[in-house]
């Protein structure tokens, strides 16, 4: 019997297992997760911290018998080694599992910054269900919480902490909030917004040391020392692929994949936060750690795993990934798509109304929108994503947008959907 082995029980692993079962009813499927929890969504942890859901509300599938009903074997273990030549995976128990096809969907793991005292009691990441339980015990109303990092994940965690009524301080090494997603103006506006909501924000600042105790004393590079009942380390993540050393599988930042999500080894695939796939906008391979991309990668990989096991050519193809981020920071909506920093030889337009809390930045290469930032422009989020991901040729609309970037919707309707010719559209609007 053909055996499909999936490493990682997050959204990518679960979707892949279900897709394989749908298309290969008689094949064996094993899903390996390294946490002693039912498969759950990390993206639901902030809602757990806010009290909007219980632990069961984070579970990816609500029925306790869901995987058993689909004859998907769930195994709780940590993967130690992959032998691609021998087609086997070794677990921390010493057990070796043979496979015909393998999907690596192990996701990401938090970075541990080299800070003295980072291992002190009261310092936690916010990544696992165990982390969430520890945070809920310490982040009580009025407690002093210091968060290290104000990136995308950090801002989501910050929202949950603020909802718990803590006194929150955020320390970010970059010169602005969400520096890997937002330009200087946008990141500065998010910081200003957070401060009006009662969050103390230090940008361009490092945590130099954490002194254990109750409370802990946290020394910052700006000369301040803050007392904290809880420190949350949200300094970023990286693909969880350490177990692939000496596996023969090519890895860069993540597991390098082709358009079929196959790795350098035939029959071995990757999906989700640990996969490095081609970004059609930048023309480079990237790790795109967002759940919609993980879901599509899992679907494509699973279909091709079934085809491989049957000796067929791959039939499913990933159309590409794009950097897509939409963030709600204490009620302020911001977004970032594609090459938001711009490209060599490109053109750029920016519109800012700080009083209204609105900012829009568009980046062009020739007549294609290749990236953008927005703060407070919620009505344009879908259009921006469609233009960037679709690499829509704007023609004369690019010059119009350089003069008035708020006309994105009109540009999209004319250029992407072809409702009228460019010249005709302009003539009508001039009358």
Buried (B, 14 or more C-beta within 10 A) or exposed (E): EBBBBBBBBBBBBBBBBBBBBEBBEEBBBBBBBBBEBBBBBBBBBBBBBBEEBEBEEBBBBEEEEBBEEBEBBBBEBBBBBBBBEEBBBBBEEEEEBEBBBBBBBBBBBBBEBEBEBBEBEBBBBBBBBEBBEBBBEBBEEEBBBBBBBBBBBBBBBBBBBBBBEBBBBBBBBBEBBBBBBBBEBBBBBBBBBBEEBEBEBBBEBBBBEBEEEEBBBBBBEEEEEBBBBBBBBBBBBBBBBEBBEEBEBEBEEBBBBBBBBBBBBEBBBBBBBBBBBBBBBBEEBBBBBBBEBBBBBBBBBBBBBBBBBEEEEBEBEBEBBBBBBBBEBBEBBBBBBBBBBBBEEBBBBBBBEEEEBBBBBBBBBEBBBBBBBBBBBBEBBBBBBBBBBBBBEBBBBBEBBEEEBEBBEBBBBBBBEEEEEBEEBBEEEEE
